[in-house]
Structure formats: C-alpha cells, structure tokens
Amino acid sequence: MARIVLLTEPESVTFEIKKSPFIMGRQPDCDLQVDSGQVSRTHAQIIIRGDTFLLEDLKSGNGTFLNGKPLEKGQVCPIPLQDGDRIKLGPIKLRFELVASPKGSESEDAGVAFSDNNSSTIMGSAAARGFGLFEVRPEEKLKGILKINQALAGQVELSKIAPLILDTLFDIFPQADRGTILVKMGTSERLVPIAQKQRADGNDESVRLSRTIIMKVLEDRTGILSADAVNDARFNASESISNLELRSMMCVPLLDLSGKPFGIINLDTQNPMKLFTEGDLELLLAVASQAANSYENVRLLKSYLDKQKQDEEMRIAMHVQKALLPESLPAVPGYSFYASYDAAQAVGGDYFDCFLTGSNKICISFGDVAGKGVPGALIMSRISSVVQNTLSFTDDVAVAIDRINRHMCHNMAAGRFVTYTLGVIDLSTNRISLANAGHYALLIRKTNGELELFGSEAVGIPLGIMDDYAYEVVEREIAPGELFLLRTDGVDEAMAPDNSLYSTEKVLDFMKNGSTNPEELGKSLLADVRRHANGRPQNDDIAIMTFGRLME
C-alpha cells in the first residue's frame, strides 16, 4: 500500500495509489489532478513493479524533481521510491508514503516530515542551561537575547510569536537555510509545527526531521549539533539521518518555566561552506531559552485572558439560568411555599418550579439532572421549558408527565437523565396528585409529628430513559398544618471535611424536629447542611422546596 500526499495549505490531501500507472497532471482524468498552469497535462506517473514503486517523468514542460534532483524528461528513476520521498511537479509539492505513518508521528504541517530509525548514535551535544555559558561568545549571546526581546516585545498572540522567533534567528544565524519550530499542544505529547521559514523563496525542500534527534533533545534537554549530517561519523548508524541530506543542523529544546521541554527549534543549512559550530549551538541555546520564556509568557497570558472570558460567559450563563427559576412562588390563601437553589459551580443541573395553572391549581415541579455544570444546566433549561409548555395545555398529572418524559427522551444526550417529581395541588379540594420519576419520595410531616414518604411505593424510572414508560399517579388530601419537603441529593450527600455525609437520617431527623413554618424549615435545613460541610466546598448542586397548608 502506498499513497501520494499533495502538500497544500491549509491542509494536505492524500491519494491512494491503487493502479499502475498512477498518472499525475493537469488533465481531469489523471489519477492525481492538479490545477496549475505550470503542470503538464500528463506530467509524471508512478509505475508499480511487484513491491516497488518507480517515478517516471512524462516529458513534462517544467520537469519532475525527486528529493530536489531533476529527472531527465521521460526518465524513470532507477531507485524505487522510499517512504517520505519528496516529489515536485513544477511548483506542486508531493510526498510519497509507502506505509501509513505511526499514530502521532505525522506532522500537521505540509512542509514537515519525520524520519523513523531508532538505531542512531548521537554524540557531541550541549545541555540546555538557561541562557548558557556566557563565557562562550558572550557579546553575541547578549545581542541575540536583546534581538529576541525587541522582536517579541508587546506580542500577545501566540500565532505571531513563533514566526517572529524564526525571523530573528535567521538574522542571528545568516548561514541558516531553513528553520522549524514544533511544540506540544494541550496535554498531547505530539509535536506540532507552528512555524516554518526558508531563506530562499524558491526552495521546494520540505523539512525532514529525525525522530531520533528529537527524542534525544526532548528527553535529555540537550542541544544537538551535526557539522555534516551526510558524512558525520556520529550518525553512520542512522540511515534516517543520512537520508536528510543536510550539510549542517542544530536542534535545541524549548523549556517551560518549570524546566520541562514543550517543543524544539531546528535550524539547518545545506551550504557545505557555512557549517554550524559548537559556538553557534551555545548561542542558539541561549537565544532559544529567551524565546521559550517569551512564548510561555504569552501562552500563560492567553490562558489567563481565555479564563477571564470563560468566567464572564459563565457569569452570564448563571444569570440566564437564574432567570429560568421563578422569581416568586404563588401566594394563595391557606398555603405557604418556599424554595432555594445553590449550584456547586456557576451553573448547575438542579431545577424547581412552582406556579398557578388555571384558577385554582398549583403545579409543583422539581428535578435533578444527572451531572452538574454546563451539561446539567442545558438539560435543566430544556426541562424547564417543557414543563411550562406542557402544563399550559393540561393539569392532568398522568398526561403531563407522560408528555414531559417523551419529550425528554427525544434526542437526550447519552448517559443523561432527570430524576423528577411532578405534583398538582387542587386548592378547591386540598388534594395533591403526584408522579415520581426516580426522585426522593415527597417527605411529609403530619400534624402529630409522624413522617410519611408519600408515593414511595410508586416511584418510576427517571425521565429521558424510556419514552413509553407508564408512570403511576398517587393522590392524598393535604391536612391543615402538614409540611412537605422536596430536596435533591446535594442535601443528603453534602460532605464534611472528614468525608462524612449529611445523610438521609439527618434529613429525616431535621424534618421531624424542625420549624412548623415552611419557609423557616427550608432556610434552617440549608443552614444545617452548611454547618455540616464546615467550609468544605460544595460538591453537588443543592435544591430545597418546602410547602404546607396553614392551620385554620
């Protein structure tokens, strides 16, 4: 299996070589068709002979190049194509790949390719030591550091830092023909090219880097110098380095503020009369140290600015979510209602609502989305809208919860669900109808002080799991003086510094011995949970709703 990679910006395009000959040119019927007036109609072709692939020029007008060397018109290259070989058709750059590159090894930049061979023996290096030893060419080191500082002063965009670094390095090292900067992005260990520069605009050579050298530079935080990568005896064991066809190269690490490598700078020259020296390597290490500091400072600044922007967006989201909760609860004769909501993060997945439906009925809607933060808040906003819309058409609890569940099942995110309680109080009969979708049972304190778990025998599955589930509806009369409590698991599972939970037992005890006023009961329960946590950060959203029928 082989393929040709068309090196274009912003990303490359891959063509599988599935037939012989594989024709490349400007004609639409070519196997690889390129839109360039400098490419012949049928410019070149790849011939498959057994397990080998040969490149042939088809008497093109502007010539075919293999690894920078022109083929004679009509000539078949005498040596089989190798993985990573560079092909040029006029101005069009291609790369031949015999096999797919190992995971994580392929560059995201069209002009950079890695060479694989771990048999290399690397000697003669210089350790990265901050700004290096100033005893070696101190004036040039200081001048180089000042140039980097001047070039990068005031820059706050990462995309502009790396090209400016290379521009400055080309000024410091006039013998450099090509330069590349690669860094690790995010938490990935993969090196990604972020800047590339060539002194000669017409040079079509793609930069090929030895993974052996790169690993040595990163692992040992060492700068590597090869005075002549073709003939240098230190690299005789490494075919991958020999194939790079470089006359001289330097590769140094970029270290973050803690001294860990996060990237590399590579400079090379193909002029045998302008070889890099050990002094050049020391100079590059010093300049790279300052460049790395500048890059890291800008990266940290960008992270800080992004965090500020994110925090501002979360503050806006918090206000939006609060707007979805009722500003006030119904004020009706003979009843009292109270509710509170405290998110563990800026936004959360707990939910409550309480509103008049019709002229003499009150809807009680209370739920807990699986998960917190932004995902939970998004689902919370969805159920808030669904409940309001559904209850505007029906106050029948059985019909309403069926429709709410069906809607929540539609396109529900995988692994997400909502434990939920829906109740309707008929003020004319003082009866409550209730359906429970996997939530805590409604806790009632009777007038004699006894506790009742109302509807515990009829608890169904959470919303968003099964769209045709039949929820059972239970009813009871609300006697004067009875108190009702709904809460999310952020109450029962609130943790103290010693990891002990507030627990359901404490909720039951508090309900039994707490205030007879619904608002005072709800506020004091939240305060008792806070006392239990004793300063430990809230680990889950907390929602509490209390209501009751007043004594006549």
Residue pairs with C-beta under 8 A, 6 or more apart in sequence:
1 16
1 98
1 99
1 100
2 16
2 17
2 46
2 53
2 81
2 96
2 97
2 98
2 99
3 14
3 15
3 16
3 17
3 96
3 97
3 100
4 14
4 15
4 17
4 22
4 24
4 32
4 46
4 87
4 94
4 95
4 96
4 97
5 12
5 13
5 14
5 15
5 94
5 95
5 96
5 97
5 110
6 12
6 13
6 14
6 15
6 32
6 34
6 92
6 93
6 94
7 93
7 94
7 95
7 110
7 111
7 206
8 110
9 110
11 108
11 110
12 95
12 110
15 31
15 32
17 31
17 46
17 48
17 53
19 31
19 48
20 46
20 47
20 48
20 49
21 45
21 46
21 47
21 48
21 56
22 31
22 32
22 45
22 46
22 47
22 48
23 30
23 31
23 32
23 42
23 44
23 45
23 58
24 30
24 31
24 32
24 34
24 42
24 43
24 44
24 45
24 46
24 89
24 94
25 32
25 33
25 34
25 39
25 40
25 41
25 42
25 43
25 44
25 58
25 89
26 33
26 34
26 35
26 36
26 37
26 39
26 40
26 41
26 43
27 33
27 41
27 42
30 42
32 94
34 89
34 92
36 90
36 91
36 92
38 61
38 62
38 90
38 91
38 92
39 60
39 62
39 89
39 90
39 91
39 92
40 58
40 59
40 60
40 61
40 62
40 90
42 58
43 57
43 58
43 60
43 64
43 89
43 90
44 55
44 56
44 57
44 58
44 60
44 64
44 71
44 87
44 89
45 55
45 56
45 58
46 53
46 54
46 55
46 56
46 81
46 96
47 53
47 54
47 55
47 56
47 76
48 54
52 80
52 81
53 80
53 81
53 96
53 98
54 76
54 77
54 80
54 81
55 64
55 66
55 71
55 76
55 77
55 81
55 87
55 96
56 71
56 74
56 75
56 76
56 77
57 63
57 64
57 71
57 72
57 73
57 74
57 75
58 74
59 73
59 74
60 73
60 89
60 90
61 90
62 89
62 90
63 70
63 71
63 73
63 90
64 70
64 71
64 87
64 88
64 89
65 71
65 86
65 87
65 88
65 204
66 77
66 81
66 85
66 86
66 87
67 85
67 86
67 245
68 86
68 88
68 204
68 205
68 245
71 77
81 96
81 98
82 96
82 98
82 243
83 96
83 97
83 98
83 99
84 95
84 96
84 97
84 113
84 115
84 208
84 243
85 95
85 96
86 93
86 94
86 95
86 96
86 113
86 204
86 205
86 206
86 208
87 93
87 94
87 95
87 96
88 94
88 204
91 204
93 110
93 111
93 204
93 206
95 113
95 206
101 114
102 116
104 188
104 189
104 190
105 114
105 116
105 211
106 114
107 113
107 114
107 192
107 193
108 192
108 193
109 192
109 193
109 196
110 206
111 193
111 196
111 206
111 207
112 180
112 182
112 193
112 196
112 206
112 207
112 208
112 209
113 206
113 207
113 208
113 209
114 208
114 209
114 210
114 211
114 214
115 208
115 209
115 210
115 211
115 240
115 241
115 243
115 244
116 211
116 240
117 210
117 211
117 212
117 238
117 239
117 240
117 241
118 211
118 212
119 212
119 237
119 238
119 239
120 210
120 212
120 213
120 235
120 237
120 238
120 240
120 241
121 234
121 235
121 236
121 237
121 238
122 212
122 213
122 216
122 224
122 234
122 235
123 234
124 225
124 234
124 278
125 216
125 220
125 222
125 223
125 224
125 225
126 132
126 222
126 223
126 225
126 278
126 281
126 282
126 285
127 220
127 221
127 222
127 223
128 221
128 222
128 223
128 252
128 253
128 255
128 285
128 288
128 289
129 285
130 289
131 141
131 145
131 286
131 289
131 290
132 141
132 282
132 283
132 285
132 286
132 289
133 282
134 141
134 142
134 286
136 279
136 282
136 283
137 279
137 282
137 283
140 172
140 283
141 282
141 283
141 286
141 287
143 172
144 168
144 172
144 283
144 286
144 287
144 290
145 286
145 287
145 290
147 168
147 171
147 172
147 287
148 165
148 168
148 287
148 290
148 291
148 294
149 290
149 294
151 164
151 165
151 167
151 168
152 161
152 164
152 165
152 291
152 294
152 298
155 161
155 164
155 294
155 298
156 298
156 301
156 302
157 298
157 302
158 194
158 295
158 298
158 299
158 302
159 194
161 294
161 295
161 298
162 181
162 183
162 194
162 195
162 295
163 195
163 197
165 181
165 195
165 265
165 291
165 294
165 295
166 179
166 181
166 195
166 196
166 197
167 197
168 287
168 291
169 176
169 179
169 265
169 267
169 284
169 287
170 176
170 179
170 197
170 199
172 283
172 287
173 267
173 276
173 280
173 283
173 284
174 274
175 248
175 269
175 271
175 274
175 275
175 276
176 199
176 267
176 268
176 269
177 198
177 199
177 200
177 203
177 268
177 269
177 270
177 271
178 196
178 197
178 198
178 199
178 203
178 205
178 207
178 267
178 268
178 269
179 195
179 196
179 197
179 265
179 266
179 267
179 268
180 193
180 195
180 196
180 197
180 207
180 209
180 265
180 266
181 193
181 194
181 195
181 196
181 254
181 263
181 264
181 265
181 266
182 191
182 192
182 193
182 194
182 209
182 214
182 263
182 264
182 266
183 191
183 192
183 194
183 254
183 262
183 263
183 295
184 190
184 191
184 192
184 262
184 263
185 192
191 214
191 263
191 264
194 263
196 207
198 205
205 270
207 266
207 268
208 243
208 244
209 244
209 251
209 266
210 238
210 240
210 241
210 244
211 240
212 238
212 240
212 241
213 224
213 241
213 251
214 251
214 264
216 222
216 224
217 223
217 224
217 251
217 252
217 253
217 261
217 264
218 253
218 261
218 264
221 253
221 255
221 259
221 261
222 253
223 250
223 251
223 252
223 253
223 281
223 282
223 284
223 285
224 249
224 250
224 251
224 252
224 281
225 249
225 250
225 276
225 277
225 278
225 280
225 281
226 232
226 234
226 235
226 241
226 246
226 248
226 249
227 248
227 275
227 276
227 277
228 247
228 248
228 272
228 275
229 235
229 241
229 242
229 244
229 245
229 246
229 247
229 248
229 249
229 268
230 242
230 245
230 246
230 247
235 241
235 242
236 242
245 270
246 268
246 269
246 270
247 268
247 269
247 270
247 271
247 272
247 275
248 268
248 269
248 272
248 274
248 275
248 276
249 266
249 267
249 268
249 269
249 276
250 266
250 267
250 268
250 276
250 280
250 281
250 284
251 264
251 265
251 266
251 267
252 264
252 265
252 281
252 284
252 285
252 288
253 261
253 263
253 264
253 288
254 261
254 262
254 263
254 264
254 265
254 288
254 291
254 292
254 295
255 261
255 262
255 289
255 292
256 262
256 292
256 296
257 293
257 296
262 292
262 296
263 292
265 284
265 288
265 291
267 276
267 284
269 275
269 276
311 346
314 345
314 346
314 347
315 346
317 346
317 347
317 374
317 377
318 343
318 346
318 347
320 381
321 343
321 347
321 348
321 377
321 380
321 381
324 380
324 381
324 384
325 341
325 351
325 352
325 353
325 384
326 339
326 352
326 353
326 354
326 355
329 337
329 338
329 339
329 354
330 337
330 354
330 355
330 356
330 362
332 356
332 362
332 427
334 427
334 549
334 550
334 552
335 362
335 425
335 427
335 547
335 548
335 549
335 550
336 517
336 518
336 519
336 547
336 548
336 550
337 354
337 362
337 518
337 545
337 546
337 547
338 518
338 519
338 521
338 522
338 523
338 544
338 545
338 546
338 547
339 352
339 354
339 522
339 543
339 544
339 545
339 546
340 522
340 523
340 526
340 542
340 543
340 544
341 348
341 350
341 352
341 541
341 542
341 543
341 544
342 490
342 526
342 538
342 541
342 542
342 543
343 350
343 372
343 541
344 372
344 490
344 537
344 538
344 539
344 540
344 541
344 542
345 372
345 373
347 373
347 374
347 376
347 377
348 372
348 373
348 376
348 377
348 380
348 541
349 368
349 369
349 370
349 371
349 372
349 373
349 375
349 376
349 377
349 379
349 380
349 541
350 367
350 368
350 369
350 376
350 380
350 488
350 490
350 541
350 542
350 543
351 365
351 366
351 367
351 368
351 369
351 380
351 383
351 384
351 418
351 543
352 365
352 366
352 367
352 486
352 543
352 545
353 363
353 365
353 366
353 384
353 387
353 388
354 362
354 363
354 364
354 365
354 545
354 547
355 362
355 363
355 388
355 391
356 362
356 363
357 363
357 391
357 392
357 395
357 424
358 395
360 426
360 427
360 428
361 395
361 424
361 425
361 426
361 427
362 424
362 425
362 427
363 387
363 391
363 395
363 422
363 423
363 424
364 421
364 422
364 423
364 424
364 425
364 432
364 486
364 545
364 547
365 387
365 391
365 420
365 421
365 422
365 423
366 420
366 421
366 439
366 486
366 543
366 545
367 380
367 383
367 418
367 419
367 420
367 421
367 439
367 463
368 418
368 419
368 420
368 439
368 488
368 489
368 541
368 543
369 375
369 376
369 379
369 380
369 383
369 416
369 417
369 418
370 376
370 415
370 416
370 417
370 418
370 419
370 462
371 379
371 416
372 540
372 541
375 413
375 416
376 541
379 412
379 413
379 416
379 418
382 408
383 404
383 408
383 418
383 420
383 463
386 404
386 407
386 408
387 404
387 422
390 400
390 403
390 404
390 407
391 400
394 400
394 403
395 424
397 422
397 423
397 424
397 433
397 434
397 435
397 473
398 435
398 471
398 473
400 422
400 424
401 420
401 422
401 435
401 437
401 471
401 473
402 470
402 471
404 420
404 422
404 463
405 437
405 463
405 464
405 466
405 467
405 469
405 471
406 467
406 468
408 418
408 463
408 464
409 463
409 464
409 465
409 466
409 467
410 467
412 464
416 464
417 438
417 462
417 463
417 464
417 465
418 437
418 462
418 463
418 464
419 437
419 438
419 439
419 440
419 462
419 463
420 436
420 437
420 438
420 439
420 462
420 463
421 434
421 435
421 436
421 437
421 439
421 440
421 442
421 486
422 434
422 435
422 437
423 432
423 433
423 434
423 435
423 442
424 432
424 433
425 431
425 432
425 478
426 432
426 433
429 477
430 477
430 478
430 549
431 475
431 476
431 477
431 478
432 475
432 476
432 477
432 478
433 473
433 474
433 475
434 442
434 454
434 455
434 473
434 474
434 475
435 455
435 458
435 460
435 471
435 472
435 473
435 474
436 442
436 455
436 458
436 459
436 460
436 471
437 459
437 460
437 461
437 462
437 463
437 471
438 459
438 460
438 461
438 462
438 463
439 459
439 462
439 486
440 486
440 487
440 488
440 489
440 492
441 453
441 454
441 455
441 456
441 459
442 453
442 454
442 455
442 484
442 485
442 486
443 451
443 452
443 453
443 454
443 484
443 485
443 486
443 507
443 508
443 511
444 451
444 452
444 453
444 454
444 482
444 483
444 484
444 485
445 451
445 452
445 482
445 483
445 485
445 511
445 512
446 452
446 479
446 482
447 479
447 480
447 481
447 482
449 512
451 508
451 511
451 512
454 474
454 476
454 484
455 474
457 474
458 472
458 473
458 474
460 469
460 471
460 472
461 469
478 484
478 548
478 549
479 549
480 549
480 550
480 551
480 552
481 516
481 548
481 549
481 550
481 551
482 548
482 549
483 511
483 516
483 518
483 521
483 546
483 547
483 548
484 518
484 546
484 547
484 548
485 507
485 511
485 521
485 522
485 525
485 544
485 545
485 546
486 544
486 545
486 546
487 507
487 525
487 542
487 543
487 544
487 545
488 540
488 541
488 542
488 543
488 544
489 540
490 538
490 539
490 540
490 541
490 542
490 543
491 502
491 507
491 525
491 529
491 542
491 544
492 501
492 502
492 503
492 504
492 507
493 501
493 502
493 539
493 540
494 501
494 502
494 529
494 532
494 533
494 538
494 539
494 540
494 542
495 501
495 502
495 533
495 536
495 539
496 502
496 532
496 533
496 534
496 536
497 534
497 535
497 536
500 532
502 529
502 532
502 533
506 528
506 532
507 525
510 524
510 525
510 528
511 521
511 525
514 520
514 521
514 524
514 525
515 521
515 524
518 546
518 547
518 548
519 546
521 546
522 544
522 545
522 546
525 544
525 546
526 542
526 544
529 542
